[in-house]
């Protein structure tokens, strides 16, 4: 289990760790407390992740409606499950669980945004109508959390180019983007299309390489 590290002290503190058995693997769950807000952020780790090799990783923002209540209005819960499954399959990886519900606007405001969406607004328009940014998330906590485990390079599971840019600006190298395209359905199809059109999310599956003449 990880021990307290001085690199976390400026923004947050490591507090404790414990075993967390899941349907896919037994992870180690680590807790951090953010100084500015008192929020508790989590990391789930599996295998040897501090050996310098790029780590399969997911930076997941809390979505109580999707992660816990099985909402089909988004793809968040399916992304969380899919990321943990992939890490378990590889036997090595990390998932950061950041407490920034509703792209940073909080649970109640996310529900208000849902009401606006039910009246015809899309997910970006709804956030803006409530006086928030389209995406108000902040990823600065990721750097000290990754540094706590000796991680400096990621194979990042994401469809969001802004998340990749944020990691790079923090000095955390992204050696590979691993798409995480899951659970498109009748309830979230418009939402996913808006994320692609207005937030730049990469929602098209990566094409398989085309063999050239003479190649197998």
Secondary structure by P-SEA (a helix, b strand, c coil): cccccccccccccccbbbbbbccccbbbbbbbbbcccccccbbbbcccccccccccccccccccccccccccccaaaaaaaaaaaaaaaaccbbbbbbccccccccaaaaaaaaaaaaacccaaaaaaaaccccccccccaaaaaaaaacccccccccccaaaaaaaaaacccccbbbbbccccccccaaaaaaaaaccccccccccccccccccc
